[in-house]
């Protein structure tokens, strides 16, 4: 598991977590008792998980566990003890922390990134609090393993910039989605920490593209009040 704890200006702590295979399967298709168990190990607070559709929809969570199962690709909250989560197996999980007391989680596949999911999540946060926003970019497929069609690559490049154009290990056109996400966050005025590992080839994570894995890892965040 990759962990970050960020102190907020109001004295609370934002807890950022990216799971790996050792933490269990967070796919929403998992059996309910098992899924409940692995979620509780990662965060003891009620979870808001999403039915992700590779779009730009954002839900605003006003109490712990609210809007669980909503069709969206990002969630934000300023309340304590509300766990926000996105499930991935190659797409980019992005956790957002607003220092003045708000957090967000976004599922950034290439379609969602092009549609503006990061823009929408950051805007939803800034509509509620002022102050800087920082991001943590978690494990996702790397360009060395992400061969990509020319027309789709043109579409992503026109939205996220030429930085997304890369080559696979065998020299084929490839998508560098993590670099595109990092660039988009920069243009939004968000300072980002890249902790991404390649889910396809580095081991330790599920990969839909490389192995058709059915399991999912999770990017999660919550705000914890001081005891």
BELTA-V381522 format. One record per pair of residues at least 4 apart in sequence whose C-alpha atoms are under 6 Angstrom apart, sorted by the first residue. I is the first residue (numbers start at 1). GAP is how many residues later the second one is. Records with the same first field share a line. If there is no record, write none. Layout:
I = GAP + GAP
This chain:
1 = 17 + 18 + 19
2 = 15 + 16
3 = 13 + 14
4 = 12
5 = 9 + 10
6 = 7 + 8
7 = 6
8 = 4 + 5 + 91 + 92 + 93
9 = 90 + 91
12 = 212 + 213 + 214
13 = 210 + 211
14 = 208 + 209
15 = 206 + 207
16 = 204 + 205
17 = 202 + 203
18 = 200 + 201
19 = 4 + 198 + 199
20 = 184 + 185 + 197
21 = 183 + 184
25 = 190 + 191
26 = 190 + 191
27 = 188 + 189
30 = 5
40 = 4
45 = 36
46 = 18 + 19 + 36 + 37
47 = 18 + 36
48 = 17 + 20 + 35 + 36
49 = 19 + 20 + 36
50 = 19 + 20 + 21 + 22
51 = 18 + 19 + 20
52 = 19 + 20 + 21
54 = 57 + 58
55 = 57
56 = 56 + 59 + 60 + 61
57 = 15 + 16
58 = 14 + 16 + 17
59 = 16
60 = 15 + 16 + 17
61 = 5 + 16
64 = 18
73 = 33 + 34
74 = 31 + 32
75 = 29 + 30
76 = 27 + 28
77 = 25 + 26
78 = 23 + 24
80 = 143 + 144
81 = 142 + 143
82 = 140
83 = 138 + 139
84 = 136 + 137
85 = 134 + 135
86 = 21 + 132 + 133
87 = 129 + 130 + 131
88 = 128 + 129
89 = 117 + 118 + 119 + 127
90 = 50 + 51 + 109 + 117
91 = 17 + 18 + 49
92 = 16 + 17 + 48
93 = 14 + 45 + 126
94 = 11 + 12 + 42 + 43
95 = 9 + 10 + 40 + 41
96 = 7 + 8 + 38 + 39
97 = 6 + 36 + 37
98 = 4 + 5 + 34 + 35
100 = 31
108 = 4 + 5
109 = 4
112 = 5
113 = 4
114 = 45
126 = 4
133 = 57
134 = 56 + 57 + 58
135 = 57
136 = 56 + 57
137 = 57 + 58
138 = 57 + 58
139 = 57 + 58
140 = 58 + 59
141 = 57 + 58 + 59
142 = 56
143 = 25 + 31 + 32 + 33
144 = 24 + 25
145 = 23
146 = 28 + 29
147 = 26 + 27
148 = 25 + 26 + 27
153 = 4
156 = 4
157 = 4 + 5 + 7
160 = 20
164 = 11 + 12 + 13 + 16
165 = 10
166 = 8 + 9 + 10
167 = 4 + 5 + 6 + 7
168 = 4 + 6
185 = 5
186 = 4
198 = 4
199 = 6 + 8
200 = 7 + 10
206 = 7 + 10
207 = 4 + 6
208 = 4 + 5
